[in-house]
Amino acid sequence: MAPNNRPTSIKIFGQRYKVRYDYVSDDNNGLCDPDNNTIHISPSMQDDKLLRVLMHEITHAVIAETPIHDRKRFNEEEVCDIVGFHFMDTLKQNPKLWEWLIKEMDEEAS
């Protein structure tokens, strides 16, 4: 995955999140900072891991922008709603992100 193809901005429920590939930590590979509308990702990961970490951090941002953001635990129906409605809305609002994800997943499968 060429760095210039990586998403650098994602719209989540009307909020623009910047995606920066600048995160350095011994504990994890990403961080979602909803207070500053920023997602930080480690730049040194292999492509397949970067894809998964970015999606993980986007999910944090999706949760942060929903009314249930103060919850620490979710029941099964709430998790399904987060994925089925909120996360899918985020993909719909970001067609370039969707295209990038599909392309990366296709390359990973081949």
Secondary structure, 3 states (H helix, E strand, C coil): CCHHHCCCEEEECCEEEEEECCCCCCCCCEEEEHHHCEEEECCCCCHHHHHHHHHHHHHHHHHHCCCCCCCCCCCHHHHHHHHHHHHHHHHHHCHHHHHHHHHHHHHHHC
